[in-house]
Amino acid sequence: MLDGKKPPYVPWSFSFTREAWNVLAAHFPGEDLEDRLGNHILLLRNTSRHFEPLGSDRTRDAFGVTWDQSADKDIGVVEGCVLPEPSLANYSLPDPLDERFFRDVPAKIARYPDRFRMFNIGFSLFERAWTLRGMENLLMDLHEAPEFVHELLDRIADYQLSQIRGMLKYEIDAVSFGDDWGQQHGLIVGHPMWREFVLPRLRRMYGEVRAAGKYVFIHSCGKVDELFEDLISAGLQCFNPFQPEVMDVHALLDEYRGRLCFFGGLSSQRTLPAGTVQQVRAETRRLIEHGRAGGYILAPSHSVEGDVPLENMMAFIEEAQAQLC
């Protein structure tokens, strides 16, 4: 399917925030939810985001960034600024091969041997840069200190390349990069500037994965479809989360089928939290039908949030699994 072939059915992979996961777990007490969901992708997650608990819903990640998780329990909000000035003179990146990044990988692969194995690197480039420098500071630096931004992004890319090589020692199928570039109505950074600062580092990182014979996924929220041609040229094979709120998912499936696979598409902003069970089922069926020709992995357009009713969760899960009946 990732190679442009038509699959026997539309594969799926569903993820949930902690709150939504707990609701689902309460509905299936004592069951392994991964078995119950039947996800086709086994996510092997880089856990660098939350290494050190600080108390009061605050954690520090491997890069020294402090996260306030008092409201958002899954990610959090960056607190403070690791790089108060546009300089790396007094800062060292962490060890990309720290065993904590890979600790759970062998056991998960052994537990689910028949899944498509994908290593996820969150905050892989632009996002990692702004978590260190601060979003406003970094956006100013792009204009006022471009040499520093180039140096920072090169250092981050070098770090990620080292970690990718460490992960490639395991029997994985793909690497997924998390790097939000979009807002609801367009890019955070204009396309020409994105090409100058981001694209060259993507070519290096994606190229490393492709050279190893593995697949390249990217997760970028927002309206970023203007980047698709550049991303394909850099080696991208699958795009997530494919938000119907900001792009025409059905038109894009037709336009890029055979060149780019899409992963997501089920509305997490409208249909899942506010739609009826019938609306969730209908939207899920439309996506499955359109995805039968290939190039599509069924999923909500983001991890299911806690405001989604259980009945709506069950609706898209049941529709996906009904393909196998």
Phi, psi and omega in degrees: 000317176292343178262014177087009180269155179280124181275163178292336175202169182277117178289163181217159173205115185250133176238157187221147170290169181303316183297314180292321179300319180295324177296315180293320179297322179293331179284334179237066185299134176081358181262153171280111185295330177297320176292318181297318182287325182068032179304144179271345180250128173263112183273118177257100195267133168289120186261027185292346185294322186227085181269318192235110176290135181249356184088164179055042178060033178236141177224160175241133182271180185295339181269000180090005180278133178265134182242130174267112182252024182295327179258309180262103185284343185268320180240293180107184181240134180296135180243125179079192184215116181291323180245085183292341178236156179285070182204144175253014187302323185245025183231137176237133176290155180288177179286115181291344181253018174309130186299339180294335178293332189243003190305318186269356189297307183301318181294320181291320178297319179293325182288325183233071189290343185259008182269159171284120191263118185234121176273128184254124174251101178281155180051057194277338181206273181302316180296320178295323179297314183284334175294330179279319188261339188094138185299309182298316180299314182296320179296323174292320180299327180303329180263320190261337180220058185298328179297320177297317181297317177300316179296315181299313181293325176296318180296318179295316180297319177300317178301310182295324177298320178296319180290322176301315180298324176294320181288330181292353174287342178264164182277080179251166180250335186204161170238131178250129179256133175256123184196087182294125179244353190241162170244184182295334184237019178150190185283150174291317178244135182304155185304314179300319180290323176301317179297322182288316189263323188264311189304316181301324179286327176297319179302319179294312184290313179297322180298323178297318180291314181296322180297334178274001179080021180253166181268152181246124175245153171225140170249116173220116177288160173096180181275096185234017185297340177293347180268353190302318181297317177297319181294320177297317181295333179280347178118005181293142179239339180214132182248135178223146017258357172061068189276120179290343178290338186234355178210156180277095188294325182288320178295320180291325176302316180291318185294322188252001182302130184096345180243329182210131177269147178242146188222107183136224171096340180271122191301116177268347181265332185240294191294311185295312181280331189242349182278166174279167176302319181296321179292321177297315179297317182295316180294320178296318180296320179298318179295318178298315181298316181289332182275355183296334180283353177110171177076024183212137173241122183287133176190157167299157184284000169196171176306136183296127182273168182290348180272004178272123179299147179305321182299325179286325174300312183295329183297311182285330176297314182294321180295320179296313184288338180294341177298334185268355183278000000 
